């Protein structure tokens, strides 16, 4: 893995923004100088959890560079990822006379980044924003690529826009403030990257499992860097999800259905983990993976403390299927399901039927022990 602290995202071979990896906020000072904030107002958007940990530190830094620094804090959690919260942010910006030359800073996890990005995309038809992700999931996934949005009546990211940040600044020190569940939540997206695009990276994750779970600095840096590089490769080829970028949705079709029906009691990466087990099983019944592959993928996810089933739910299986067909990935009556031809090589498959999905749901609902995790084909 290459030793680098900066990844440049390009569109049509022209740089549009950088992802900067650092151990603290020291390199951020140079990035702030480059943004030329002297005559601008900045609004730092965050949630009630992150504000207690990181807001004051960032405020102290930014106030020396921007003309005025405002803050907007909303209650933590997926329940706040709504148009109603965006409206409150609009009101804050209007009352503070923010114009098109001003800027938003998204300080937080995926909910903060998605919501702030959507507000930036739509306020005055678009103002600049920065991503400062504080969770592993946001560092490796949601902060990169310009997909912004909010949920609508619990339908995940149903309202949104593509709006690229000016900068993604990843302070790896933030990852040491996460509890174990939140850290492992991000591992769902990390493992996904290896499974869809890079078998060598997937094997590296397994080999370095203990170092990663101990959050050893070098292991964390290499992991975050490699995941960012994989996402970079995909979003540069397909910035608005017309083709290959859909591969990043591996595990998400059923994952989003689980999130909604479980009323967000499970975290995003946890739902994606169960969705990946289901997608691996569907890859098996469609003639790609074999049973041993599905077992190995399931075991790997479980080894990073991610769930692989929801066997204790009484939600009817048909409900999970119904919600799948309200997902953004539906094209007419066909779902663009992401399957694995083999580990490290994902494909878009539109031949997955309602019956196939129902079979996969019945599979993950029946799992009682990891040894029973794979349904017989």
C-alpha positions as semicolon CSV with decimal commas, in nm:
position;residue;x (nm);y (nm);z (nm)
1;X;0,000;0,000;0,000
2;X;0,132;0,337;-0,098
3;X;0,245;0,589;0,160
4;X;0,046;0,904;0,096
5;X;-0,144;1,172;0,284
6;X;-0,339;1,317;-0,008
7;X;-0,569;1,180;-0,276
8;X;-0,693;1,405;-0,553
9;X;-1,041;1,343;-0,692
10;X;-1,070;1,434;-1,059
11;X;-1,346;1,482;-1,310
12;X;-1,256;1,456;-1,678
13;X;-0,890;1,448;-1,564
14;X;-0,924;1,786;-1,391
15;X;-0,876;1,804;-1,011
16;X;-1,192;1,902;-0,822
17;X;-1,097;1,838;-0,456
18;X;-0,851;1,660;-0,232
19;X;-0,889;1,403;0,043
20;X;-0,630;1,480;0,310
21;X;-0,531;1,223;0,575
22;X;-0,365;1,348;0,893
23;X;-0,304;1,247;1,253
24;X;-0,431;1,580;1,391
25;X;-0,544;1,926;1,278
26;X;-0,198;2,071;1,214
27;X;-0,205;2,023;0,833
28;X;-0,557;2,170;0,831
29;X;-0,411;2,517;0,889
30;X;-0,251;2,518;0,543
31;X;-0,575;2,392;0,390
32;X;-0,765;2,679;0,554
33;X;-0,518;2,931;0,412
34;X;-0,577;2,789;0,065
35;X;-0,953;2,834;0,105
36;X;-0,911;3,212;0,148
37;X;-1,175;3,248;0,419
38;X;-1,070;3,595;0,536
39;X;-1,379;3,770;0,400
40;X;-1,620;3,482;0,437
41;X;-1,863;3,345;0,691
42;X;-1,842;2,979;0,791
43;X;-2,110;2,768;0,954
44;X;-1,990;2,450;1,122
45;X;-2,273;2,195;1,112
46;X;-2,255;1,907;1,359
47;X;-2,469;1,689;1,584
48;X;-2,522;1,676;1,960
49;X;-2,275;1,390;2,013
50;X;-1,989;1,520;1,798
51;X;-2,024;1,876;1,929
52;X;-1,926;1,763;2,279
53;X;-1,609;1,598;2,152
54;X;-1,476;1,804;1,864
55;X;-1,663;2,131;1,802
56;X;-1,470;2,361;2,035
57;X;-1,137;2,242;1,900
58;X;-1,241;2,313;1,542
59;X;-1,396;2,647;1,639
60;X;-1,067;2,763;1,791
61;X;-0,887;2,683;1,467
62;X;-1,137;2,823;1,216
63;X;-1,209;3,152;1,398
64;X;-0,860;3,276;1,313
65;X;-0,922;3,231;0,939
66;X;-1,287;3,315;0,869
67;X;-1,452;3,654;0,913
68;X;-1,741;3,505;1,113
69;X;-1,792;3,150;1,240
70;X;-2,141;3,027;1,323
71;X;-2,243;2,683;1,446
72;X;-2,552;2,470;1,391
73;X;-2,606;2,161;1,604
74;X;-2,891;1,916;1,564
75;X;-2,988;1,605;1,766
76;X;-2,768;1,306;1,682
77;X;-2,917;1,014;1,494
78;X;-3,086;0,910;1,172
79;X;-3,416;1,057;1,296
80;X;-3,270;1,403;1,234
81;X;-3,175;1,332;0,873
82;X;-3,487;1,500;0,737
83;X;-3,604;1,797;0,537
84;X;-3,727;1,949;0,864
85;X;-3,368;1,968;0,993
86;X;-3,253;2,112;0,661
87;X;-3,520;2,380;0,692
88;X;-3,386;2,477;1,035
89;X;-3,037;2,505;0,886
90;X;-3,170;2,719;0,598
91;X;-3,331;2,947;0,857
92;X;-3,001;2,976;1,045
93;X;-2,815;3,065;0,726
94;X;-3,075;3,320;0,617
95;X;-3,082;3,489;0,957
96;X;-2,701;3,505;0,955
97;X;-2,701;3,653;0,602
98;X;-2,498;3,374;0,442
99;X;-2,440;3,435;0,072
100;X;-2,297;3,230;-0,215
101;X;-1,940;3,315;-0,119
102;X;-1,976;3,166;0,228
103;X;-1,919;2,806;0,330
104;X;-2,047;2,516;0,540
105;X;-1,825;2,273;0,731
106;X;-1,971;1,927;0,794
107;X;-1,821;1,797;1,119
108;X;-1,949;1,451;1,198
109;X;-2,051;1,115;1,060
110;X;-2,259;1,019;0,760
111;X;-2,579;1,186;0,878
112;X;-2,404;1,520;0,930
113;X;-2,214;1,499;0,602
114;X;-2,513;1,399;0,390
115;X;-2,743;1,659;0,543
116;X;-2,489;1,942;0,529
117;X;-2,400;1,857;0,171
118;X;-2,765;1,862;0,068
119;X;-2,820;2,197;0,239
120;X;-2,509;2,334;0,064
121;X;-2,632;2,202;-0,271
122;X;-2,970;2,370;-0,240
123;X;-2,916;2,689;-0,038
124;X;-2,901;2,978;-0,287
125;X;-2,876;2,706;-0,556
126;X;-2,542;2,593;-0,421
127;X;-2,268;2,709;-0,186
128;X;-1,935;2,551;-0,097
129;X;-1,887;2,299;0,180
130;X;-1,615;2,089;0,342
131;X;-1,633;1,738;0,482
132;X;-1,459;1,672;0,815
133;X;-1,568;1,313;0,887
134;X;-1,544;1,189;1,244
135;X;-1,655;0,827;1,201
136;X;-1,485;0,545;1,016
137;X;-1,789;0,497;0,796
138;X;-1,786;0,863;0,693
139;X;-1,409;0,865;0,638
140;X;-1,409;0,576;0,391
141;X;-1,748;0,617;0,228
142;X;-2,008;0,888;0,274
143;X;-1,773;1,190;0,274
144;X;-1,634;1,099;-0,070
145;X;-1,806;1,134;-0,403
146;X;-2,053;1,418;-0,360
147;X;-2,369;1,216;-0,287
148;X;-2,578;1,423;-0,047
149;X;-2,930;1,380;0,080
150;X;-3,183;1,317;0,352
151;X;-3,437;1,047;0,430
152;X;-3,804;1,091;0,345
153;X;-4,061;0,909;0,562
154;X;-3,785;0,664;0,663
155;X;-3,692;0,589;0,300
156;X;-3,315;0,614;0,303
157;X;-3,159;0,905;0,109
158;X;-3,470;0,941;-0,108
159;X;-3,419;1,318;-0,148
160;X;-3,076;1,437;-0,252
161;X;-2,835;1,594;-0,496
162;X;-2,482;1,548;-0,624
163;X;-2,269;1,829;-0,481
164;X;-1,893;1,790;-0,449
165;X;-1,711;1,918;-0,138
166;X;-1,420;2,157;-0,165
167;X;-1,213;1,934;0,062
168;X;-1,238;1,614;0,266
169;X;-1,017;1,641;0,575
170;X;-0,972;1,313;0,762
171;X;-0,828;1,359;1,110
172;X;-0,752;0,999;1,206
173;X;-0,740;1,097;1,576
174;X;-1,121;1,115;1,563
175;X;-1,135;0,738;1,515
176;X;-0,991;0,682;1,862
177;X;-1,293;0,858;2,017
178;X;-1,545;0,610;1,869
179;X;-1,691;0,334;2,080
180;X;-1,632;-0,021;1,957
181;X;-1,973;-0,056;1,799
182;X;-1,940;0,264;1,595
183;X;-1,590;0,168;1,483
184;X;-1,701;-0,178;1,369
185;X;-2,001;-0,016;1,200
186;X;-1,753;0,147;0,961
187;X;-1,586;-0,187;0,896
188;X;-1,898;-0,292;0,706
189;X;-1,815;-0,041;0,432
190;X;-1,442;-0,115;0,452
191;X;-1,489;-0,488;0,396
192;X;-1,732;-0,408;0,115
193;X;-1,455;-0,223;-0,071
194;X;-1,234;-0,528;-0,071
195;X;-1,514;-0,763;-0,174
196;X;-1,623;-0,554;-0,473
197;X;-1,290;-0,433;-0,608
198;X;-0,973;-0,567;-0,446
199;X;-0,925;-0,922;-0,322
200;X;-0,570;-0,842;-0,204
201;X;-0,708;-0,565;0,018
202;X;-0,978;-0,799;0,149
203;X;-0,711;-1,054;0,244
204;X;-0,502;-0,776;0,403
205;X;-0,798;-0,679;0,621
206;X;-0,832;-1,036;0,744
207;X;-0,458;-1,068;0,809
208;X;-0,449;-0,740;1,003
209;X;-0,774;-0,788;1,191
210;X;-0,622;-0,764;1,541
211;X;-0,421;-0,450;1,461
212;X;-0,728;-0,288;1,305
213;X;-0,954;-0,367;1,600
214;X;-0,685;-0,233;1,835
215;X;-0,684;0,078;1,612
216;X;-0,309;0,077;1,572
217;X;-0,221;0,403;1,390
218;X;-0,033;0,255;1,095
219;X;-0,301;-0,008;1,032
220;X;-0,574;0,257;1,051
221;X;-0,394;0,486;0,809
222;X;-0,328;0,212;0,556
223;X;-0,687;0,092;0,577
224;X;-0,850;0,433;0,542
225;X;-0,613;0,528;0,260
226;X;-0,681;0,210;0,062
227;X;-1,058;0,236;0,104
228;X;-1,047;0,601;-0,007
229;X;-0,844;0,500;-0,313
230;X;-1,098;0,236;-0,409
231;X;-1,385;0,482;-0,376
232;X;-1,180;0,741;-0,569
233;X;-1,139;0,499;-0,859
234;X;-1,510;0,430;-0,878
235;X;-1,645;0,785;-0,841
236;X;-1,401;0,925;-1,096
237;X;-1,524;0,678;-1,357
238;X;-1,890;0,734;-1,271
239;X;-1,947;1,058;-1,074
240;X;-2,330;1,051;-1,090
241;X;-2,397;0,677;-1,056
242;X;-2,495;0,598;-1,415
243;X;-2,299;0,273;-1,423
244;X;-2,004;0,125;-1,234
245;X;-2,059;0,339;-0,922
246;X;-2,361;0,121;-0,848
247;X;-2,113;-0,149;-0,742
248;X;-2,066;0,049;-0,420
249;X;-2,422;-0,053;-0,333
250;X;-2,317;-0,413;-0,263
251;X;-2,515;-0,515;0,045
252;X;-2,721;-0,197;0,041
253;X;-3,042;-0,308;-0,131
254;X;-3,147;-0,536;0,151
255;X;-2,937;-0,331;0,396
256;X;-3,154;-0,023;0,345
257;X;-3,466;-0,236;0,376
258;X;-3,340;-0,371;0,709
259;X;-3,254;-0,019;0,829
260;X;-3,604;0,108;0,758
261;X;-3,801;-0,187;0,894
262;X;-3,585;-0,215;1,206
263;X;-3,649;0,160;1,256
264;X;-3,276;0,233;1,252
265;X;-3,211;0,028;1,566
266;X;-2,921;-0,125;1,374
267;X;-2,644;0,100;1,244
268;X;-2,588;0,146;0,871
269;X;-2,277;-0,072;0,849
270;X;-2,448;-0,342;1,051
271;X;-2,738;-0,350;0,807
272;X;-2,497;-0,352;0,513
273;X;-2,319;-0,649;0,673
274;X;-2,641;-0,851;0,680
275;X;-2,713;-0,727;0,328
276;X;-2,371;-0,848;0,211
277;X;-2,433;-1,196;0,354
278;X;-2,763;-1,199;0,165
279;X;-2,600;-1,073;-0,155
280;X;-2,327;-1,336;-0,121
281;X;-2,596;-1,603;-0,085
282;X;-2,773;-1,467;-0,395
283;X;-2,438;-1,476;-0,575
284;X;-2,422;-1,845;-0,486
285;X;-2,770;-1,933;-0,613
286;X;-2,700;-1,736;-0,934
287;X;-2,399;-1,954;-1,004
288;X;-2,112;-1,723;-0,907
289;X;-1,982;-1,800;-0,558
290;X;-1,972;-2,141;-0,398
291;X;-2,096;-2,231;-0,051
292;X;-1,746;-2,210;0,100
293;X;-1,708;-1,853;-0,033
294;X;-2,034;-1,749;0,131
295;X;-1,934;-1,913;0,457
296;X;-1,594;-1,740;0,452
297;X;-1,746;-1,396;0,383
298;X;-1,996;-1,448;0,665
299;X;-1,721;-1,555;0,904
300;X;-1,507;-1,253;0,811
301;X;-1,788;-1,006;0,877
302;X;-1,864;-1,174;1,209
303;X;-1,494;-1,162;1,306
304;X;-1,513;-0,781;1,287
305;X;-1,807;-0,788;1,529
306;X;-2,066;-0,723;1,259
307;X;-2,407;-0,894;1,266
308;X;-2,487;-1,149;0,995
309;X;-2,853;-1,211;1,077
310;X;-3,164;-1,072;1,242
311;X;-3,314;-1,401;1,351
312;X;-3,508;-1,244;1,639
313;X;-3,737;-1,027;1,425
314;X;-4,106;-1,099;1,372
315;X;-4,126;-0,867;1,068
316;X;-4,276;-1,064;0,777
317;X;-4,020;-1,157;0,511
318;X;-4,242;-1,010;0,240
319;X;-4,206;-0,666;0,402
320;X;-3,830;-0,666;0,341
321;X;-3,893;-0,751;-0,024
322;X;-4,159;-0,481;-0,059
323;X;-3,928;-0,212;0,076
324;X;-3,651;-0,325;-0,160
325;X;-3,874;-0,230;-0,452
326;X;-3,905;0,126;-0,320
327;X;-3,527;0,165;-0,325
328;X;-3,348;0,413;-0,551
329;X;-3,177;0,122;-0,729
330;X;-3,504;0,002;-0,888
331;X;-3,521;0,051;-1,267
332;X;-3,882;-0,007;-1,372
333;X;-3,970;-0,344;-1,219
334;X;-3,606;-0,457;-1,206
335;X;-3,366;-0,418;-0,915
336;X;-3,004;-0,348;-0,997
337;X;-2,873;-0,600;-0,748
338;X;-2,499;-0,611;-0,688
339;X;-2,360;-0,964;-0,680
340;X;-2,009;-1,109;-0,662
341;X;-1,878;-1,302;-0,962
342;X;-1,599;-1,387;-0,722
343;X;-1,449;-1,223;-0,416
344;X;-1,300;-0,893;-0,534
345;X;-1,513;-0,874;-0,850
346;X;-1,867;-0,735;-0,828
347;X;-2,125;-0,714;-1,106
348;X;-2,462;-0,546;-1,160
349;X;-2,730;-0,811;-1,202
350;X;-3,092;-0,736;-1,297
351;X;-3,203;-1,100;-1,297
352;X;-3,258;-1,121;-0,920
353;X;-3,627;-1,190;-0,875
354;X;-3,867;-1,119;-0,590
355;X;-3,858;-1,491;-0,514
356;X;-3,476;-1,483;-0,493
357;X;-3,486;-1,189;-0,251
358;X;-3,754;-1,358;-0,042
359;X;-3,536;-1,669;-0,026
360;X;-3,239;-1,458;0,094
361;X;-3,453;-1,285;0,358
362;X;-3,584;-1,616;0,486
363;X;-3,222;-1,729;0,503
364;X;-3,091;-1,446;0,722
365;X;-3,402;-1,455;0,941
366;X;-3,352;-1,825;1,015
367;X;-2,987;-1,799;1,117
368;X;-2,945;-1,888;1,484
369;X;-2,574;-1,961;1,500
370;X;-2,288;-1,873;1,270
371;X;-2,252;-2,241;1,184
372;X;-2,606;-2,223;1,042
373;X;-2,540;-1,901;0,853
374;X;-2,549;-2,044;0,503
375;X;-2,875;-2,169;0,363
376;X;-2,850;-2,483;0,156
377;X;-2,906;-2,409;-0,211
